[in-house]
Amino acid sequence: MRIKRSLQATALVAAAVILGLLTVQGTYALWSASAIAAPGTVTAASFDMALADVPSGRATNMTLADGKTSANLAMTPSATLVPGTSVYGGIVVTNNTNAGGSFNTVITAGLGTVTNVAGGSLSTYVIFYAKTATSSAECSTIAGYAPIGSAGLSSPAVGKGGSTVFCFQASLSSNAPSSVKGQAVNISLQLTARQLCGVPSGC
């Protein structure tokens, strides 16, 4: 499943930064198996991943009620962004499936892109890092943040009812010129949730 989000940060001195994060869609792995079963009732299950913003607590499902539309969730960082400083935010992803048996998932954050808004030049001075965590409290600590590589940043396996946390850090270079004051950037990032059962080394 994919997720889209946004971090918003207003620059105190040099710039305004809008971090547009995460669009969520479903990604499904298909596999085939057969078995003989006694007559009974067949029940469909949902692949339901819930998202909650850190620190605001705003929440949504990755896919809206129609089962096709990607969710959007605004991320609000914990502070204002000024040259030489960073702002932090995060997303708690919870595996809320009602499927029977094992239903572990792994969530992957794709490589984020930083783009200027309205022809500005602020993106040159903005650095975006991420990390996974076991608690949302870890998002406000600087340890562990790193650029997202081309393969993305993947969580540990998340079982039914379990959660994982993705933390995000946006930093403004200390040498950002006064000419970028009031400018904005969008940071786009895609999250994908994938069921592990039915694949090699899954469940």
C-alpha positions in Angstrom: 0.0 0.0 0.0 1.2 3.4 -0.7 1.0 6.5 1.4 1.3 10.2 0.8 1.9 12.8 3.4 3.0 16.4 4.0 5.2 18.1 6.6 4.7 21.8 6.9 7.4 24.1 8.4 7.5 27.9 8.4 10.9 29.5 8.5 11.5 31.9 11.3 14.3 33.8 9.5 15.1 32.4 6.1 12.4 30.4 4.5 9.1 28.5 4.5 9.3 24.8 3.9 6.3 22.6 3.0 7.1 19.0 3.0 4.5 17.1 1.0 4.8 13.5 2.2 3.1 10.3 1.3 0.3 9.0 -0.9 -1.1 5.7 0.0 -2.2 3.1 -2.4 -2.6 -0.7 -2.2 0.1 -2.9 -3.6 -0.9 -6.6 -3.7 1.2 -9.7 -4.3 -0.7 -12.4 -6.1 0.0 -16.1 -5.7 -1.8 -19.3 -6.4 -2.5 -22.3 -4.1 -5.1 -25.0 -3.9 -6.5 -27.2 -1.1 -9.6 -29.4 -0.4 -11.9 -28.0 2.2 -15.2 -29.1 3.7 -18.3 -27.0 2.7 -18.6 -23.9 4.7 -18.6 -20.1 4.6 -16.0 -18.1 2.7 -15.2 -14.7 4.2 -13.2 -11.9 2.6 -10.6 -10.2 4.6 -9.3 -6.7 4.4 -5.7 -5.5 3.9 -6.1 -2.5 6.2 -3.2 -0.3 7.2 -3.8 2.7 9.5 -1.7 5.9 9.5 -1.3 8.4 12.3 0.7 11.6 12.2 3.4 12.4 14.8 3.1 14.6 16.8 -0.5 15.8 15.9 -2.2 12.3 16.1 -4.3 12.9 13.0 -5.2 9.5 11.5 -6.5 7.9 8.4 -6.5 4.5 6.7 -4.0 4.1 3.8 -6.9 3.6 1.4 -10.2 5.4 1.8 -13.6 3.7 2.2 -14.1 3.1 -1.5 -11.1 0.8 -1.4 -9.4 2.5 -4.4 -8.6 6.0 -3.4 -5.2 6.8 -1.8 -5.3 8.7 1.5 -3.6 12.0 2.3 -2.4 12.9 5.7 -0.8 16.3 6.6 2.3 16.0 8.8 3.0 18.8 11.1 6.6 19.1 12.3 7.4 19.9 15.9 9.0 23.3 15.4 9.8 26.1 13.0 12.6 25.7 10.6 15.5 28.2 10.5 19.0 28.1 8.9 21.2 25.4 10.6 18.3 23.7 12.3 15.9 20.7 11.6 12.3 19.9 12.1 10.9 16.5 12.8 7.7 14.5 12.1 6.7 10.9 11.7 4.0 8.4 10.8 2.8 5.5 12.8 1.7 2.6 10.5 -0.5 0.0 12.1 -1.4 -3.4 10.5 -5.2 -3.5 11.1 -6.0 -6.4 8.9 -8.9 -8.8 9.9 -7.4 -11.7 8.0 -7.2 -15.0 9.8 -3.8 -16.7 10.4 -0.5 -15.0 10.0 -0.6 -11.7 8.2 2.8 -10.0 8.5 3.6 -7.0 6.4 6.6 -4.9 5.6 6.3 -1.1 4.9 8.8 0.6 2.7 9.4 4.4 2.3 10.6 5.3 -1.2 13.2 7.8 -2.1 11.9 11.3 -1.4 12.2 14.1 -3.9 12.5 17.8 -2.9 11.1 20.3 -5.5 10.7 24.0 -5.4 7.3 25.7 -5.3 6.6 28.7 -7.6 10.0 28.7 -9.2 12.0 29.2 -6.0 15.5 27.9 -5.3 15.1 26.7 -1.7 15.4 23.0 -2.5 19.2 23.4 -2.9 19.4 24.1 0.8 17.0 21.5 2.2 18.2 18.1 3.3 15.7 15.3 4.0 16.5 12.2 6.1 14.4 9.3 7.6 14.6 6.4 9.9 12.4 3.6 11.3 11.7 3.4 15.0 9.8 1.4 17.6 8.3 4.5 19.3 7.2 7.9 18.0 9.3 9.5 20.8 12.4 8.5 18.8 11.4 10.9 16.0 12.5 14.0 17.9 16.0 12.5 18.6 18.7 13.1 16.0 20.3 9.6 16.3 19.8 7.3 13.3 18.6 9.6 10.6 20.1 9.0 7.2 19.2 9.6 3.5 16.8 7.1 2.0 18.7 4.9 -0.6 17.5 3.9 -4.0 16.0 0.6 -2.5 14.0 2.6 0.0 13.8 2.3 3.8 12.0 -0.8 5.0 10.4 -1.6 8.4 10.8 -4.8 10.3 7.9 -7.3 9.8 4.7 -5.9 11.3 2.2 -8.5 12.5 -1.6 -8.1 12.9 -2.3 -5.4 15.4 1.3 -4.3 15.4 2.8 -1.0 14.4 6.0 0.5 13.1 7.1 4.2 13.0 8.7 6.2 10.2 10.5 9.3 11.4 11.4 12.2 9.1 13.9 15.1 9.4 14.0 18.2 7.2 17.1 20.4 7.7 17.8 23.9 6.3 21.5 24.6 5.5 23.1 27.2 7.8 24.4 29.0 4.6 20.9 29.4 3.1 20.8 33.0 1.7 18.3 35.6 2.6 17.0 35.4 -1.0 15.1 32.1 -0.2 13.1 33.8 2.6 9.5 33.0 2.2 10.0 30.3 -0.4 8.7 26.8 -0.1 9.5 23.2 -1.3 7.5 20.1 -1.6 9.0 16.8 -0.4 7.2 13.8 -1.9 7.5 10.3 -0.5 5.7 7.1 -1.3 5.1 4.4 1.3 4.3 0.8 0.2 2.8 -1.9 2.5 3.4 -5.5 1.3 2.1 -8.7 2.8 4.9 -11.1 3.6 2.9 -14.4 3.7 2.9 -16.4 0.5 6.3 -15.2 -0.6 9.8 -16.7 0.0 10.9 -16.3 3.7 7.5 -14.8 4.5 5.5 -15.5 7.7 
